[in-house]
C-alpha cells in the first residue's frame, strides 16, 4: 500500500518531504523561528487557507485559532474581514498583506497593502509576517489537493499535515 493510501491522500501529487526532505524540514524550522503574536499568526494562516481553498487547512487553523482563544465571531467574520468591525488596525494590516501575497497573481502586492503593514509592524515584525504568509502559502499550495476531503476522513485520521510530512519517511520504511 502506498504512503498516500495509508495517509488518506486523494492523488499522487508531489510529497514535498519525500521529494526534498531537507527543504521540507527547513520549512518546518522556518515556521518555528517566526515570532508573531498568536492571534495574528492564526488569523494569517486561516485567511490564507480560506483564499487557497484548502479545506483541511481551514479546519486545522480554525481549530488552532479557537484553542488559542480566538472568538467564534471573529472567525466567522474572517471571510469578510474588510467590513467587520472586530479586527484591530494591526490585524487588518496583516490580513490585507495576507490577501495581497496570497492573491499575488491577481494584482501583485499593492504598495498600499505593504505600506499599511509597515506602519503597523516594526521592520523585524514585518519580515516575520511576510515569512509567515509565504510559509502558509507554500503549505496550502503544495498540499491542498493531496489531503482527503473532510467529509470522508475520520476525526482520528485528520492530523496536522505538517506532522504527516515527517511521518511519511517513517511509513515508507515499513
C-alpha positions in Angstrom: 0.0 0.0 0.0 1.3 3.4 -0.9 2.1 6.2 1.6 -0.7 8.2 0.1 -3.2 5.4 0.5 -2.2 5.0 4.2 -2.4 8.7 4.9 -5.7 9.2 3.1 -4.4 11.3 0.3 -6.6 11.8 -2.8 -4.0 11.6 -5.5 -0.3 11.3 -6.2 0.7 15.0 -6.1 4.2 15.9 -5.0 5.0 14.9 -1.5 7.5 17.7 -0.6 9.0 15.8 2.3 9.7 12.7 0.2 10.9 14.7 -2.8 13.0 17.2 -0.8 13.2 16.2 2.8 15.8 18.8 3.8 13.7 21.6 2.2 10.6 20.4 3.9 12.5 20.2 7.3 13.7 23.8 6.6 10.1 25.0 6.0 9.1 23.5 9.4 12.1 25.1 11.1 11.3 28.4 9.4 7.8 28.4 10.9 9.3 27.6 14.3 11.5 30.7 14.0 8.7 33.1 13.1 7.7 35.2 16.0 4.2 36.8 15.7 1.6 37.2 18.4 -0.6 34.1 18.3 -3.8 36.0 17.2 -2.1 37.5 14.2 -0.4 34.2 13.2 -3.7 32.2 13.4 -5.6 34.9 11.5 -3.0 34.9 8.8 -2.8 31.1 8.5 -6.6 30.8 8.4 -7.2 33.6 6.0 -4.5 32.3 3.5 -6.1 28.9 3.8 -9.5 30.3 3.0 -8.2 32.1 0.0 -6.4 29.0 -1.2 -9.4 26.7 -0.7 -7.6 24.1 1.4 -10.4 22.6 3.4 -8.2 20.6 5.7 -6.1 23.6 6.4 -9.2 25.7 7.1 -10.4 23.0 9.5 -7.0 22.8 11.2 -6.3 26.5 11.5 -9.8 27.4 12.7 -9.4 24.8 15.5 -6.0 26.1 16.4 -7.4 29.6 16.5 -10.2 28.6 18.8 -7.8 26.8 21.0 -5.6 29.9 21.2 -8.6 31.9 22.4 -10.0 33.3 19.1 -13.7 34.1 19.3 -16.2 32.4 17.0 -17.5 35.8 16.0 -14.1 36.9 14.6 -13.5 33.5 12.9 -16.9 33.7 11.1 -16.2 37.3 10.1 -12.7 36.5 8.7 -14.1 35.8 5.2 -15.3 39.4 5.1 -12.7 41.0 7.4 -12.6 44.2 5.4 -16.2 45.0 6.5 -16.1 43.5 10.0 -15.5 45.8 13.0 -13.9 43.1 15.1 -10.3 43.4 13.9 -7.6 45.8 15.2 -5.8 48.1 12.7 -2.7 45.9 13.2 -4.7 42.7 12.3 -6.3 44.5 9.3 -2.8 45.3 8.0 -1.7 41.7 8.4 -4.9 40.4 6.7 -4.5 42.9 3.8 -0.9 41.8 3.3 -2.0 38.2 3.5 -4.7 38.8 0.8 -2.2 40.6 -1.4 0.5 37.9 -1.1 -1.9 35.0 -1.4 -3.6 36.5 -4.5 -0.4 37.9 -5.9 -1.2 36.6 -9.4 -4.3 38.8 -9.5 -2.8 42.2 -8.8 0.7 41.7 -7.3 1.2 43.2 -3.9 -0.2 46.7 -3.9 2.0 49.4 -2.4 -0.9 50.4 -0.1 -1.1 47.0 1.5 2.6 46.9 2.1 2.8 50.5 3.4 -0.2 49.9 5.7 1.5 46.8 7.2 4.8 48.7 7.5 3.1 51.4 9.6 1.6 48.7 12.0 4.7 46.4 12.3 8.3 47.1 13.1 10.8 46.1 10.3 11.6 42.8 12.1 7.9 42.1 12.7 7.1 42.8 9.1 9.8 40.4 8.0 8.3 37.7 10.2 4.8 38.5 8.9 5.9 38.1 5.3 7.7 34.9 6.1 4.6 33.5 7.8 2.4 34.4 4.8 4.9 32.8 2.5 5.2 29.7 4.6 1.4 29.1 4.9 1.0 29.6 1.2 3.7 27.1 0.4 1.9 24.5 2.6 -1.5 25.4 1.1 -0.4 25.3 -2.5 1.6 22.2 -2.3 -0.7 20.1 -0.1 -4.2 21.3 -0.5 -5.2 18.8 -3.2 -3.5 15.9 -1.6 -5.5 15.7 1.6 -8.6 13.6 1.7 -11.8 15.8 1.9 -13.1 16.2 5.5 -16.4 14.6 4.6 -14.7 11.3 4.1 -12.0 11.4 6.6 -12.4 10.3 10.2 -11.5 12.7 13.0 -8.8 10.3 14.3 -7.0 10.4 10.9 -7.2 14.2 10.4 -3.9 15.3 11.8 -1.8 18.3 11.2 -0.5 17.9 7.7 2.9 19.2 8.7 3.2 16.2 11.0 2.2 14.0 8.1 5.3 15.1 6.2 7.7 14.0 8.9 5.8 10.7 9.3 5.8 9.9 5.6 9.5 9.0 5.7 8.8 6.5 8.6 5.9 4.9 6.7 7.9 4.3 3.6 10.4 2.2 5.6 7.7 -0.1 7.0 
